[in-house]
């Protein structure tokens, strides 16, 4: 069953397209990572899917229904971000009780166990929490809902490294005990590789890549050798990035679609082949290569003045 299906979805704000004819299809019961640079359209897309924002054009379905202003979808999905607000008159414990009243599959025992584990006090108020503590509480709330579609928008904002590890482990253990569709946007892809089944890469409102986490890890390789040796091998290939100095070895990041036999021949010719992390692949694929150059060029131009 499709948890999410978007066809040619466009969302425009004041004539600027946040989403541009976006096509996405996600099977139910997966943990999916959503990555892309700031301004890529990640938050807009998640809010459209959650039914919080209506698309300008195109078709959106969540479990076969249009999500906008849909009470059934609202009751079975939750959108968690770092801007969540709760009534200032309620304590954290009371907020969890309200969640129990609203969400059909709410796991109050899990909520309280996580609440105690992370050292919250029953009488604390949401507006008094630090940024990191806010994110932890939002994570607890999101997991406890046990919603069929759970969306986390940058859930680890403000968390230190140790707490992020606890979050990832809690997310995975809870998913294994209660499978559902979970979508997370993140700038820490390298930390989530072990829990993500699939990755969506957005760029300028479009879907640039949708693939499994395993395939993304093998998507590209780094080739290093003199330029005259590299050129015959990289001609007509998908090049993600290249650094071509005049007096030393060149470096090219290229789509990894060679056979093992070809790679053996490349090594015989002196080409060093190294893996490229999934996180770096996403950076290279969304690099604006027109006009700006790389960050090194900023300093090179300054030195040459």
Steps between C-alpha positions, in 0.01 A plus 500: 500500500616851421540714810576812293441572133573839347459572130621826345461682831573871487479743791542870432553778753472850351595375153800307636483123462587314819404175326525460125309208339620261770437128455546274803368155585568332835388153603344462846710369786834658418738739676587761239760775522437835333814695415595810307646843552321777684220631282469176301129469587524229767284670763242613244465147364463348847233755594311427178511127575394562862198697378617826656553675166302459178690443178457759224489241222529125464369201691583393857381181666577367847373145544277560200342826621567868447657618828405869511226569758446124533412400857571131438850577374558749784410236757739248344797724423719734698744771396779575748733798462697740720226764486229298671301692757284377784271690741709680761245406767572128463788316663702251296318215672163653407611543139572127484156428645341712226694299242353184651150642458550597134707222342334160473821296525679721754748304713488677835728251670771566239451876536547487878800266483676731252388801704670360811806373312578849369450656843189714450298621797122450504432866581731652236350728234579476132594867459768475772698226320831560324517435126654159546252400771214618279620271222520204737145560623374533142672171417324330794166641390552393139602144584218454752231588245572178311345671196486312171694792350750667731695796362804647674634827359860540622415319826848520655535882497685603815570144616855407590666198337420259784131589502481472121632144528232423759236646268609287205502186714160580653356568155627172358392287799153656500466455124593132528238448771237708320575534125359806323609757243754745639645792306792699641672803354857531614836669453664207685458231236826331600357442850176346371639260240429194716130576550393636160365265235454760230619854425333784310728778376325829425656791316330827406157350553561193284572138581860446395539143623299229674692189588570250775757588765716207390502620138580857604809376687625346174374775269834669425876452524798735518760455226846645541768498228667730247240665277619332180439159659159593642351661191443182293325336796277795595393601149120476463465414867286672764752726678385640834814700580848548363818669616751536219825662616766555238802356682374208709250216493145584406201389707160413353182390677306289252198268490606149595376291209816314399536124506756335725707417192507865396603609848782248495625649170474853644716403797757347267525839328573670832154635583422499872135413568344597832143491633295817547271529803125526449505843662769626262313361199201717593724805539666449162170435320349826627807716444430810294778466245410803289689821561612456861765233497592341834580661835872481417438732204388774739844505658686438173338807345590705807865394484522578129383858534 
